[in-house]
């Protein structure tokens, strides 16, 4: 297990230099669309050559780490439903360990990519953190999709999902959990794959059961058209799922989940009770990437933050307050 003790000034230098040294900002249009629909598509984050390199690494590791969901107990759809696919013998294929792959830097670069950091800061806040283990999702033609799930108000139960919730207060967007999906294969109209119920992050009721399975109200289940190299950013508070895959080539996306500094859903960072991610994943990471792997705690408690310009800062309380807490509690942090 790696240590997460930080105190540095480092950057993803190569990526910053390639983009002229300045990170873009989220446009008013993109911010509006995120609030309107609960997702945005960021075009051309990765080049065609970078996508080819990423796909080669996926292919090289496929047989070693690919696991297909064939057991009925881990299927993602109701048998015979509109989302179950035309081939009952094919399930979703999951591949883990993608941050351990050393043959390309691009899977790790999603953590602090200059084109994505502005969205992380705008939709999660400074001090954002990786919450789940990222992985590859693959589908073959005819394989099942994934019934609708998620929602600030849970799509199935109607209960409030505070750990997935979307909010926007006085112009500030926050997502308790936000997904970032790197498109590795084109998903044209009618292809299937990722789908979303636009605007459902603001819904106040559970969905009809037949809509969750894709059998009714299909006109509200939307499949965004994306190209390899695009990145889909969506709130887990927006109801989403996947349609059966209809193309002759394999669908591939790399899926990440991020959260604000003080929010937590997953617990991969403390698998055995000790704080830290697996060393096989973190070995060789840049210091800015390691900053994204910090556990959840408030930004003012010496949290290392990406500064939005390719560097880092540390947010801290005054020395007097820290000294007083040490006197009162006997620990550095309360």
N, C-alpha and C positions, 0 to 999 in steps of 0.2 A: 504494500500500500504506500502510495506516495504521500509526502508531506505537502501541506498547503500553506506553509509559512511563506509570506511574501513581503517584499520590500525592494522595489525595483523601478527602473525607468527603461522600458524596453518596448519594441514595436514589432509588428509584422512588416518589416522594412521592405521586403521585396514587393509585396502587394501595394504598399503605400507609394513606393517609387513608380510603379507601373501606372498608377492612377494620378500621377502628378503631385503627390504629396498631400492632397487635400481630400477629405472625405466629403461626399455629397450630403445634402440635407433632404429630409423627407419633404416632398412638395405638398402644398395645400391640397392639391387634387388627390394625392395618395392618402393623405390623412382623412379627407372627406370620405373617400371610398372605403377606407377601413371602418370608419364609424357607420357608414351607410350599410355595408354588406357584411362586415365581420371578417373580411379577408382582403388582401391585395396580391397582385402578381408583380414581382420585380423582374423586369425583362433583362435577359443577357447578362446575368451576374457572372456566369462562367462562359468562357470561349468554347468554340467547337473543339479545339485541340485539348483543352482542359477536360471537357466532357469525355472525349475519346480516351484520355488517360485514365479517368475515373472508371469508365466502363471496362477498360482492360483489366484493371485491378479487381473489380468485382468479378469478372469472368475467371480470372486466375484463382480467386479464392472460393468460387462458387461451390464446387464439390466438397470443399472442406467444411464450410460453415453454413450452408443453406439447409433450412428446415421447412418442409411444407406442412401446412395445417390440414392433415387428412383425418385425424381422429375426430369423430363427431363432437366430442366434448370441448374441442377448441376451434370449431368452425365459427366463422364470422357472420353467417347468414342462416335464415330459416330455410330448411330444405323445401324446394319447390316454389320459393318466392321469386319475385322479379330480380332480386339481387343475387340469387344463388348460382347463376351462370348456366351455360348450356352443357358443360362437361362436369358431371358430378364427381369425377375422379381427379379433378384439379382443385387445389386450395391455394390460399395465399402462401407465398414463400418469403420467409424472414431470414436475414443474414445479420448477425451481430459482429462485434469486434472491429467495426470500421475505423475507429480512431487508433487502432493498433496497426493498421496497414501502413508500412513505411515507404511503399513504392510510389506514393503520390502524397503531396502535402494538402491536396484540395479538400479532402474530407475534414481535416482539422481546421482548415482556413474558414470554414463556415462559422466557427466560434467567434472570429474577430475580423471577418472580411470587411474591408473598407466600404463596400457597397451595401453591406447589411447592418453594420454597427449603428448608423443613424436610425434605422427602423427599430432596432433593439432599444436604443435610448428613448425614442419617441413613444413606443408602445409598452415598454417595461420599466423604463427609468434607468438612471445610472446605477451601476453595480449589478446589472442583470447577471444571471447565472444559468448554466446548463443544468437542467433538472432531471432528465431521463438519459439513459444510454441511447445514443442514436443507432439507427440500423437501416438496412436496405429492405425495401418492400418490392417484391417482384410478382408479376402475374403472367401466366401463359394464356393463350387464347382460350376462351370458354371458362376460365376459372372464376370462382365466386368473387363477389365484391365484399362489402362490409356494410351491414345494416346501419341505419342512421344512429348516431350516438352523440354524446356530449351535450352542450347547451348550458348557458348560465342558469336557466331553469331546465332541469334534466328532461330530455326529450321523451323518456319512458315513464318516469315516476312523477314528474311535475314538481319535484323538490328543488330547492335552491342549492346550486353547486358553488359554494363559495371558493372552492379550490380550483375551479375552472373559470370563474366569473370574469366577464367583461364589464368595464365601467368607463364613463367619460364624464368628468366633472370640471367645469370651468375651462374647457378646452384641453384638458389633459387626459389622454387615453391610457388606461392600464388594463393589462390582462394578467390574471392570476397564473395562467399557464398559456403559452403561445407556441404554436407549432410552426416549424420552418421546414418546408419540403423542397429539396433540390431535385428538379426534374432531369432525369438522365436519359429519357426516351420521349420523343414527341407524343403528345396526347391531343390529337386533332378532334374536332367535333365528332361525336358518335363513337369515339374510341373506347369509352368507359374509363375506369380508374377513378381518381379523386372526384368527389361530388360534394356539394354544399347547399344548404338551405339559406339563401341570402337573406340577411336581416334577422336571422333567428337568434342572434346573440342578445336581442332585445325582447324576445318573446316572453310571455308570462304564463304560458300553459304547456302542458305536455302535448305531444303530437298524437294524432290517431294511429293506432297500432298498425293499420294497413299501409300508412305512409312510411313508417319506420322500416318496413320490409320492402318498400318500393313498389307495392302493388296498387296504391292509390295516390292521387295528387302528384303524379310524376312530373307535372309541369313545373312544380316548385323545387324539384331536385335538379340542381344545375351542375353540369360538368364544365369547368373552365377549360378553354383551349390554351394549351401551353406547348412550348418548344423546349427541347433539351438545352439546358443552360439557364432557363428561367427558375425563379424561386417563388413558391407560393407561401405567403405568410398568413396564418389564420389563427384567430382566437379559438382555444378549446371550448370557449363559451358559445361558439357558433356551431350549430348542429351540422354534422358532416358524416361522410361515409365513403364508400367506393362502389362503383358500378362494375358489373362483370366486364372483363377485358375482351374486346372484340377484334383487336388487331392481330396480324400474323406474327409480329415480332413481340418480344417480351417487354412488358411494362417494367420500368425501374424508377424508383425514387429513393432518395436518402432522406430519412425523416428525423428531425431533431425537435426537442421541446425545451423551451427556455422559460424562466420565471423571474419576477422581480427579486431584489436582494433579500427581502424578508419572507418570501413565499416558498413553499415547498410541497411537492406532491410525491416525487420518487424518493428512494433512499439508497440508490446505488453508491452514493458518496460515503455511506457508512454501512457497507455490506455486513461486516463482522462486528459492528459496534464501534470500531475506531474510525475517526474522520479521515477520509482519503479515498481517492479513486484508484483502480488497479494500476500498478506501475507500468504494465505492458501498454496501457493506453496513454500514459502521460510522458513516458520516456521520450525526450527529444522535442517536447512541445516548447513553443516560445513562451516567454514570460507573460505576454498579454493573453495568450490562450489559457495559461494556468490561472490567471486572474478570474476568468469566466468559470472556473471549476471550484471557486470558494464555496463553502457551505453557506446556508442562509443565516445572515445576521445583518443588522442595520448598517447603513453606509457610514454613519458617524463613528463607528467603533473600529477605526483603523482598517476600513475596507479599501482595498486597492481597486481603483476605478479606471476604466478606459476613458481617456479625456476627449474622444471624438476627433482628435487630430493625429492619431497614430501613436500617442504616448500614454502615460498613466499618471495618476495622482493618487494620493492617499487621503481619505476623509477621516478626520480625527477630532476628538474633543480636546479641550485645553489640558495641559499638563496638570494644572491644579485640580481639575475634576477627577482625572485619572488617579492622582495621588490620594485624593480623599476617598475614592472608592476602594483603593487598596487598603486604606486604614480601616474602613468600615467593614468590608467583606473579607479581607485577606486574600482577594483575588484581583487580577488586573482588570477584569471586566465584570460588571454586575450581571 
